[in-house]
Amino acid sequence: MDLYKKCYEFTRADEVKAMGVYPYFRAIEENEGPVVQIEGRKIVMAGSNNYLGLTAHPKVKEAAIKAVEKYGTGCSGSRYLTGTLDLHIELENKMAKFFNKEAVMLYSTGYQTAQGIIPTLVQRGEYVVSDRDNHACIVAANLMARGATADILRYKHNDMDDLARVLKKIPIETPKLIVSDGVFSTGGEIVELPTLVKLAKENNARILIDDAHSVGVIGKGGRGTASEFDLVQEVDLTMGTFSKTFASLGGFVAGEAKVIDYLKHHSPALIFSASPTPASVASAMAALEILEEEPWRVDKLISNATYVRKALKQAGFNVVDGRTAIVPVIVGSDPVAFKMWRALYDAGVFVNVFISPGVPQGRQMMRTSYMATHEEEHLDYIIDTFKKVGNELGLI
């Protein structure tokens, strides 16, 4: 048996390309935020995680340029050795103050952050208790923890009764970590955090919340899930990314100083990875400053998403309800999903298509997401295009 056999037998992508409906790896040639250029055409972007629209903000771009001029393009070492800049420490201190936590530590990517935390904290004889719909980075981190002989248990998506059932299986004195997305990346739902915190206290568990899709979206001034529910001190660790609201690249974890110090000296994902680049750190810091100075952006973002969500529901689409930046439209099958994506794209609207097995059968969707910089003309064009295509495909 050849190791490459599985590669040669993988034909699904070629089949979809042959049908002319392949939606992935489309190269963006110019990016103005709400409007991008792809294949020489202007397209209204309804699938970006650039929630506050800061990737093209002059202050963010200027910060990145100045950082390259001062520090160069990379750090050429890990934070543990030669890769720590004063920029890293400055951003960590500002993030800790923003989240009202004792300390913050940066990782090189958001995906890597979960792998830097979970297997490092949860070890032999200890438990990770994880939502079934958590992001893939958490799933990968759980597998790494299991490889180190930790125990992994999962509970039904955002189902606090099932979480209680799972927790009862574990002796009260056994260390355990409950892990959940704050805002779930596919459906945009918010975790039932007050009940989760109550169950954690009753069962001697610590809490890790992934706020990748929460920061800049919910909470006071965009401070995320714990802030949304006034539970900042009850959530032990908050992790997130700089690739969405913060218009950059990298990840972070916020929590008690002693815990962050332990991770700093034991986390392989930190110790053996080159540190975040100067431009990435500087642009994230500029984005944080804008978020603090212009909290109206959070309100505008949610207003935009609510506007589209309401209009698509009124039009008759099967829209996942919520109050975040993510507005998923269920279409129900892979073929319909591909056809709808292509029709929207041809009409000048870009969305993300989620198919099986990434989502369960029957839950295939157009996952749309919105920015603070979308204007009403962009939103109306998205809505009108969805209605036109929905009618053509018999979805409404």
C-alpha positions as CSV (number, residue, x, y, z in Angstrom):
1,M,0.0,0.0,0.0
2,D,1.4,3.4,-1.1
3,L,1.2,6.2,1.4
4,Y,0.0,8.5,-1.4
5,K,-2.9,6.2,-2.4
6,K,-5.4,8.4,-0.5
7,C,-4.1,11.4,-2.3
8,Y,-4.4,9.9,-5.8
9,E,-7.9,8.7,-5.0
10,F,-9.2,12.1,-3.7
11,T,-11.3,13.4,-6.6
12,R,-14.1,15.4,-4.9
13,A,-12.4,18.8,-5.5
14,D,-11.8,17.9,-9.2
15,E,-15.4,16.9,-9.6
16,V,-16.7,20.2,-8.1
17,K,-14.2,22.2,-10.3
18,A,-15.5,20.4,-13.4
19,M,-19.0,21.5,-12.5
20,G,-17.8,25.1,-12.3
21,V,-19.0,25.6,-8.7
22,Y,-15.7,25.2,-6.8
23,P,-15.8,28.0,-4.1
24,Y,-12.4,27.6,-2.4
25,F,-9.0,29.3,-2.7
26,R,-10.3,32.2,-4.7
27,A,-7.5,34.8,-4.9
28,I,-8.4,38.3,-3.7
29,E,-6.5,40.8,-5.9
30,E,-7.5,44.0,-4.0
31,N,-9.2,44.4,-0.6
32,E,-11.0,47.5,0.4
33,G,-13.0,45.8,3.2
34,P,-16.7,45.7,2.1
35,V,-15.7,45.4,-1.5
36,V,-12.9,43.2,-2.9
37,Q,-11.6,42.4,-6.4
38,I,-11.5,38.8,-7.5
39,E,-10.8,37.6,-11.0
40,G,-10.9,41.2,-12.2
41,R,-14.4,41.9,-10.8
42,K,-15.6,44.0,-7.8
43,I,-17.4,41.7,-5.3
44,V,-19.3,42.7,-2.2
45,M,-17.6,40.7,0.6
46,A,-20.1,39.0,2.9
47,G,-17.8,36.3,4.3
48,S,-14.9,38.1,6.0
49,N,-14.0,37.9,9.7
50,N,-12.6,41.4,9.4
51,Y,-15.3,42.4,11.9
52,L,-14.5,46.0,12.6
53,G,-13.1,46.6,9.1
54,L,-9.6,47.5,10.3
55,T,-7.4,45.6,7.9
56,A,-7.4,48.7,5.6
57,H,-7.4,51.3,8.3
58,P,-4.6,53.9,7.8
59,K,-3.5,53.8,11.4
60,V,-3.2,49.9,11.3
61,K,-1.2,49.9,8.1
62,E,1.1,52.7,9.3
63,A,1.8,50.8,12.5
64,A,2.8,47.7,10.5
65,I,5.1,49.8,8.2
66,K,6.8,51.5,11.0
67,A,7.4,48.3,12.9
68,V,9.1,46.7,9.8
69,E,11.3,49.8,9.4
70,K,12.4,49.6,13.1
71,Y,12.6,45.8,13.7
72,G,12.7,44.2,10.3
73,T,10.4,41.5,8.9
74,G,10.8,38.8,11.5
75,C,12.1,37.9,14.9
76,S,14.1,34.8,13.9
77,G,13.6,33.0,17.2
78,S,11.1,31.9,19.8
79,R,9.8,34.1,22.6
80,Y,11.8,31.8,25.0
81,L,15.1,32.7,23.5
82,T,15.9,35.5,21.0
83,G,12.4,36.3,19.7
84,T,11.0,38.6,22.4
85,L,10.6,42.3,21.4
86,D,9.5,45.2,23.6
87,L,6.5,45.3,21.2
88,H,5.4,41.8,22.4
89,I,5.5,42.8,26.0
90,E,3.7,46.1,25.3
91,L,0.9,44.4,23.5
92,E,0.6,41.8,26.3
93,N,0.3,44.5,28.9
94,K,-2.3,46.4,26.9
95,M,-4.4,43.3,26.3
96,A,-4.3,42.3,30.0
97,K,-5.6,45.8,30.9
98,F,-8.3,45.6,28.2
99,F,-9.6,42.2,29.4
100,N,-9.2,43.1,33.1
101,K,-6.9,40.1,33.6
102,E,-3.5,39.8,35.4
103,A,-1.5,38.7,32.4
104,V,-1.7,37.9,28.7
105,M,0.7,35.8,26.5
106,L,0.9,35.9,22.7
107,Y,1.1,32.9,20.4
108,S,2.1,33.0,16.7
109,T,-1.3,31.9,15.4
110,G,-4.8,31.7,16.8
111,Y,-5.0,28.0,15.8
112,Q,-1.8,27.3,17.7
113,T,-3.1,28.9,20.8
114,A,-5.4,26.1,21.9
115,Q,-2.6,23.6,21.3
116,G,-0.4,25.7,23.5
117,I,-2.8,25.8,26.4
118,I,-4.9,22.6,26.6
119,P,-2.2,19.8,26.4
120,T,0.1,21.9,28.6
121,L,-2.5,22.3,31.4
122,V,-4.4,19.1,31.2
123,Q,-2.3,16.0,31.8
124,R,-2.4,12.4,32.9
125,G,-5.5,11.6,35.0
126,E,-7.1,15.0,34.3
127,Y,-10.0,15.8,32.1
128,V,-10.9,18.1,29.2
129,V,-14.7,18.6,28.9
130,S,-15.4,20.0,25.5
131,D,-18.5,21.2,23.5
132,R,-19.0,19.0,20.5
133,D,-19.1,22.1,18.2
134,N,-15.9,23.7,19.4
135,H,-13.5,25.0,16.7
136,A,-11.1,22.6,15.0
137,C,-8.2,24.1,16.9
138,I,-9.7,22.9,20.2
139,V,-10.4,19.5,18.7
140,A,-6.8,19.2,17.6
141,A,-5.6,20.4,21.0
142,N,-7.8,17.8,22.7
143,L,-6.3,15.0,20.6
144,M,-2.8,16.2,21.7
145,A,-3.9,16.1,25.3
146,R,-5.3,12.6,24.9
147,G,-2.0,11.6,23.4
148,A,-0.4,12.7,26.7
149,T,-3.0,10.4,28.4
150,A,-5.4,13.1,29.5
151,D,-9.1,12.1,29.3
152,I,-11.4,13.9,26.9
153,L,-15.2,14.0,27.3
154,R,-17.6,15.9,25.0
155,Y,-21.1,17.2,25.7
156,K,-23.9,18.1,23.3
157,H,-23.6,21.5,21.6
158,N,-24.3,24.3,24.1
159,D,-26.5,21.9,26.1
160,M,-25.9,22.6,29.8
161,D,-28.0,19.7,30.9
162,D,-25.7,17.4,29.0
163,L,-22.7,19.2,30.4
164,A,-24.0,18.5,33.9
165,R,-24.5,14.9,33.0
166,V,-20.9,14.5,31.7
167,L,-19.4,16.3,34.7
168,K,-21.1,13.9,37.1
169,K,-19.1,11.1,35.5
170,I,-15.9,12.6,36.9
171,P,-14.9,12.5,40.6
172,I,-15.3,15.9,42.1
173,E,-11.7,16.0,43.3
174,T,-10.3,15.2,39.8
175,P,-8.9,18.3,38.0
176,K,-10.9,19.2,34.9
177,L,-11.1,22.0,32.3
178,I,-14.3,22.9,30.6
179,V,-13.6,24.3,27.1
180,S,-16.1,26.2,24.9
181,D,-16.2,28.7,22.0
182,G,-17.6,31.9,23.2
183,V,-19.3,32.6,19.9
184,F,-19.5,29.4,17.8
185,S,-17.7,30.0,14.5
186,T,-20.2,28.1,12.3
187,G,-23.7,29.1,13.7
188,G,-22.8,32.3,15.5
189,E,-24.5,31.2,18.7
190,I,-23.3,32.5,22.1
191,V,-22.3,29.9,24.8
192,E,-24.7,29.6,27.8
193,L,-21.9,31.0,30.0
194,P,-23.8,31.7,33.3
195,T,-24.9,28.1,33.5
196,L,-21.5,26.8,32.5
197,V,-19.9,28.9,35.2
198,K,-22.4,27.6,37.8
199,L,-21.6,24.0,36.8
200,A,-17.9,24.6,36.9
201,K,-18.1,25.9,40.4
202,E,-20.2,22.9,41.5
203,N,-17.8,20.4,39.9
204,N,-14.4,21.8,40.8
205,A,-13.6,22.7,37.1
206,R,-11.6,25.5,35.5
207,I,-13.0,27.3,32.4
208,L,-11.3,28.1,29.0
209,I,-13.4,30.2,26.6
210,D,-12.3,30.7,23.0
211,D,-13.3,34.3,22.1
212,A,-12.0,34.3,18.5
213,H,-15.4,35.4,17.2
214,S,-16.4,37.3,20.3
215,V,-13.8,40.0,20.9
216,G,-14.9,43.2,19.1
217,V,-18.4,41.6,18.6
218,I,-20.0,41.2,22.1
219,G,-19.3,42.4,25.6
220,K,-18.7,45.9,27.0
221,G,-16.7,47.7,24.4
222,G,-16.2,44.5,22.5
223,R,-14.5,42.7,25.4
224,G,-15.9,39.3,24.6
225,T,-18.1,36.7,26.2
226,A,-17.2,37.0,29.9
227,S,-17.8,40.7,29.7
228,E,-21.1,40.1,27.9
229,F,-22.4,38.2,31.0
230,D,-20.4,40.2,33.7
231,L,-18.4,37.1,34.5
232,V,-14.9,38.3,33.8
233,Q,-13.5,37.1,37.1
234,E,-15.3,33.7,36.9
235,V,-13.8,32.7,33.6
236,D,-10.3,31.4,34.3
237,L,-8.8,31.7,30.8
238,T,-9.8,33.5,27.6
239,M,-8.0,32.7,24.4
240,G,-8.4,34.4,21.0
241,T,-6.9,35.5,17.8
242,F,-5.6,38.6,16.1
243,S,-6.8,37.5,12.7
244,K,-10.3,38.8,13.0
245,T,-11.2,41.9,15.0
246,F,-7.6,42.8,15.4
247,A,-6.8,42.8,11.7
248,S,-3.5,40.9,12.0
249,L,-2.2,37.4,12.7
250,G,-1.4,35.6,16.0
251,G,-3.2,34.4,19.1
252,F,-3.4,35.2,22.8
253,V,-4.4,33.8,26.2
254,A,-5.5,35.9,29.2
255,G,-5.7,34.8,32.8
256,E,-3.9,34.7,36.2
257,A,-0.3,35.7,36.1
258,K,0.9,32.4,37.7
259,V,-1.0,30.4,35.1
260,I,0.3,32.5,32.2
261,D,3.9,32.1,33.7
262,Y,3.5,28.3,33.8
263,L,2.4,28.3,30.2
264,K,5.2,30.5,29.2
265,H,7.7,28.0,30.6
266,H,6.0,24.7,29.6
267,S,4.0,25.3,26.4
268,P,5.8,23.7,23.4
269,A,3.7,25.8,21.0
270,L,5.4,28.9,22.4
271,I,8.8,27.6,23.2
272,F,9.4,25.9,19.8
273,S,7.7,28.5,17.5
274,A,9.1,31.7,16.1
275,S,7.4,34.6,17.8
276,P,4.8,36.9,16.1
277,T,6.3,39.2,13.6
278,P,6.9,42.9,14.3
279,A,4.3,44.0,11.7
280,S,1.7,41.6,13.1
281,V,2.1,42.8,16.7
282,A,2.2,46.5,15.8
283,S,-1.0,46.2,13.6
284,A,-2.8,44.3,16.3
285,M,-1.8,46.9,18.9
286,A,-3.1,49.7,16.6
287,A,-6.4,47.8,16.1
288,L,-6.8,47.4,19.9
289,E,-6.3,51.2,20.3
290,I,-8.9,51.9,17.7
291,L,-11.4,49.5,19.3
292,E,-10.9,51.3,22.7
293,E,-11.2,54.8,21.1
294,E,-14.1,53.9,18.7
295,P,-16.5,51.5,20.5
296,W,-19.2,52.7,18.0
297,R,-17.7,50.2,15.6
298,V,-19.0,47.3,17.7
299,D,-22.5,48.8,17.7
300,K,-22.3,49.4,13.9
301,L,-21.2,45.8,13.3
302,I,-24.1,44.3,15.2
303,S,-26.5,46.7,13.7
304,N,-25.4,45.6,10.2
305,A,-25.6,41.9,11.0
306,T,-29.1,42.4,12.6
307,Y,-30.3,44.3,9.5
308,V,-29.4,41.4,7.2
309,R,-30.5,38.7,9.5
310,K,-34.0,40.3,9.9
311,A,-34.4,40.9,6.1
312,L,-33.3,37.3,5.1
313,K,-35.7,35.8,7.7
314,Q,-38.5,38.0,6.4
315,A,-37.8,36.9,2.9
316,G,-38.3,33.3,4.0
317,F,-34.8,31.9,4.3
318,N,-33.9,29.4,7.0
319,V,-31.6,31.6,9.0
320,V,-29.9,30.5,12.2
321,D,-31.0,33.0,14.8
322,G,-28.5,35.0,16.8
323,R,-27.1,38.4,17.8
324,T,-23.5,38.2,16.6
325,A,-21.7,39.1,13.4
326,I,-22.3,35.6,11.9
327,V,-25.6,35.1,9.9
328,P,-25.8,31.5,8.5
329,V,-28.4,30.6,5.9
330,I,-29.3,26.9,5.8
331,V,-29.7,25.5,2.3
332,G,-29.8,21.7,3.1
333,S,-27.6,19.8,0.7
334,D,-24.1,20.0,-0.9
335,P,-25.4,20.4,-4.5
336,V,-27.7,23.2,-3.6
337,A,-25.0,24.9,-1.5
338,F,-22.5,24.8,-4.4
339,K,-25.1,26.1,-6.9
340,M,-26.2,28.9,-4.6
341,W,-22.6,29.9,-3.9
342,R,-21.9,30.1,-7.6
343,A,-25.0,32.1,-8.3
344,L,-24.2,34.6,-5.6
345,Y,-20.6,34.9,-6.7
346,D,-21.6,35.5,-10.3
347,A,-24.0,38.2,-9.1
348,G,-21.2,39.9,-7.2
349,V,-21.6,38.6,-3.6
350,F,-19.0,36.5,-1.9
351,V,-20.0,34.2,1.0
352,N,-18.6,31.1,2.6
353,V,-20.2,27.8,1.7
354,F,-20.1,25.1,4.5
355,I,-20.8,21.6,3.3
356,S,-20.7,18.1,4.8
357,P,-18.8,16.7,6.7
358,G,-17.9,20.2,8.0
359,V,-21.5,20.5,9.0
360,P,-24.1,17.7,9.5
361,Q,-26.2,16.6,6.6
362,G,-29.1,18.9,6.2
363,R,-27.2,21.8,7.8
364,Q,-25.2,22.8,4.7
365,M,-25.2,26.6,4.7
366,M,-24.1,29.9,3.3
367,R,-22.2,31.3,6.2
368,T,-22.3,35.1,5.9
369,S,-20.5,37.5,8.2
370,Y,-20.5,41.3,8.4
371,M,-18.2,44.2,9.1
372,A,-18.6,47.6,10.8
373,T,-17.6,49.2,7.5
374,H,-20.4,47.7,5.5
375,E,-22.7,50.5,4.4
376,E,-26.5,50.2,3.8
377,E,-26.0,50.0,0.0
378,H,-23.7,46.9,0.5
379,L,-26.2,45.3,2.8
380,D,-29.2,45.9,0.5
381,Y,-27.2,44.5,-2.4
382,I,-26.5,41.4,-0.4
383,I,-30.1,41.0,0.6
384,D,-31.5,41.6,-2.9
385,T,-29.0,39.2,-4.4
386,F,-29.9,36.5,-1.9
387,K,-33.6,37.0,-2.7
388,K,-33.1,36.7,-6.4
389,V,-30.9,33.6,-6.1
390,G,-33.2,32.1,-3.5
391,N,-36.2,32.4,-5.7
392,E,-34.3,30.9,-8.7
393,L,-33.3,27.9,-6.6
394,G,-36.7,27.5,-4.9
395,L,-35.4,28.1,-1.5
396,I,-37.9,30.8,-0.6
